[in-house]
Amino acid sequence: MTLLSRTLLVTAVILTPLTTTGRASAAEGCASSVPYVAGQGGYDTYRIPATVTTRRGTLLAFAEGRHDGAADSGDIDVVLRRSADGGCTWGPLTVVAAGDGDTRGNPAPVVDPLTGAIVLVTSYNSGAVTEGRIMRGEVTPEQSRRVFVQKSWDDGLRFSRPEDITAQVKPANWRWYATGPGHAVALRYGPHAGRLVVPANHSAAPPPRSADSGQEPKYYGGHAIYSDDGGDTWQLGFVDDVYDGYVNANESTAAELPDGSLYFNSRDQHGTATGHRLDGRSADGARSLLRPYAVQPTLNEVPVVQASVLQLPEYGAPLLFSGPSVPTARQSMAVWSSSDGGVSFSKAVTLSEERAAYSDLVQVDPDTVGVLYETGMDSPYESIEFRRLPVNSL
């Protein structure tokens, strides 16, 4: 199928009302649920939430199931629970990608608008190595970060085996690599309608040590990958490769704005600029940025952490952002709203004063937005909660 014919078909699908999808509705009065609790289901800790709503209206809640502790490396699976009632109750836990002693994670799911397939992109490394060793170049290519894609054609009940796409999306001089985490984006407007876009980040081999400072510069950077054939093949899009330490783009999230442009928002991994959030925009479907990543000053309440953005589809609806709201701690999950396409944000609601960390936003139905987020009383990694919010409250 050519790109033009696929784009025409995708446009037709998008413009056709989904009147027969059987979209689930939540029980009256349902406000929240807890799909993942540390220590249950055979895992010590659950982390890194990601969520999408399928074409049939099923909510999918992905996470990393960490067998042996809360550490980022080790024996880690990508796991999933499904909800048919808008996130009020959840089906049994299933393993989507088994680590088998290694680390699989950073789930970035998206629904292909042409076929309805759920496309899941994840990251991998040997369970015997750490992020620090990978960034220092102390591991073999087989042990280092690699990128995989899987698909489900049955509403998330079963997924294909992970397929390695590293050679398509990771240059040879990159070391660290992380997809998302959090939902990816299927473009709906313009010449790239149907394109699947995954925001991501990486590190490159460091430049020579500066003779002036004696310090090795930071070398994190952001990028995006995209597919124009439903996830069969992938290409590397824009690359943020300044590596000057002023801003260090890291875990990233994206949303398509009503004008068809893409808004990217990124964690600033201890850059020297004032602020913890960065953003940028693309007008060509993630192939390039209109300007380099820069600090988003209206989100200075957010600490150094992953976060999520979601553009509501209704005319005049806001762009949403979720993340903790204490600058010095992972605490007090909140949702911000932007009426100007991410130029500025204002806080709409604080969900809780408890500890909180990573999150992902999803539209449950036309009247409801969901936030899937890490939270707990003493630690933000005690559980992953799903909170339902009325759209009119945002």
HELIX and SHEET records of a PDB file:
HELIX    1   1 LEU A    3  LEU A   15  1                                  13    
HELIX    2   2 GLU A  131  MET A  135  1                                   5    
HELIX    3   3 THR A  166  VAL A  169  1                                   4    
HELIX    4   4 GLY A  190  HIS A  192  5                                   3    
HELIX    5   5 PRO A  297  LEU A  299  5                                   3    
HELIX    6   6 VAL A  391  SER A  393  5                                   3    
SHEET    1   A 4 SER A  32  VAL A  37  0                                        
SHEET    2   A 4 SER A 383  PRO A 390 -1                                        
SHEET    3   A 4 THR A 368  GLY A 376 -1                                        
SHEET    4   A 4 ARG A 355  ASP A 365 -1                                        
SHEET    1   B 4 THR A  45  THR A  53  0                                        
SHEET    2   B 4 LEU A  59  ARG A  66 -1                                        
SHEET    3   B 4 ILE A  76  SER A  83 -1                                        
SHEET    4   B 4 THR A  94  ALA A  97 -1                                        
SHEET    1   C 4 THR A 103  VAL A 111  0                                        
SHEET    2   C 4 ILE A 118  ASN A 125 -1                                        
SHEET    3   C 4 ARG A 146  SER A 152 -1                                        
SHEET    4   C 4 GLU A 163  ASP A 164 -1                                        
SHEET    1   D 3 TRP A 174  THR A 179  0                                        
SHEET    2   D 3 LEU A 196  ALA A 204 -1                                        
SHEET    3   D 3 VAL A 185  ALA A 186 -1                                        
SHEET    1   E 4 TRP A 174  THR A 179  0                                        
SHEET    2   E 4 LEU A 196  ALA A 204 -1                                        
SHEET    3   E 4 TYR A 220  SER A 227 -1                                        
SHEET    4   E 4 GLN A 235  VAL A 239 -1                                        
SHEET    1   F 4 ALA A 249  GLU A 256  0                                        
SHEET    2   F 4 LEU A 262  ASP A 268 -1                                        
SHEET    3   F 4 ARG A 277  SER A 282 -1                                        
SHEET    4   F 4 ALA A 294  VAL A 295 -1                                        
SHEET    1   G 4 SER A 308  GLN A 311  0                                        
SHEET    2   G 4 LEU A 319  VAL A 326 -1                                        
SHEET    3   G 4 ALA A 329  SER A 338 -1                                        
SHEET    4   G 4 SER A 346  THR A 350 -1                                        
END                                                                             
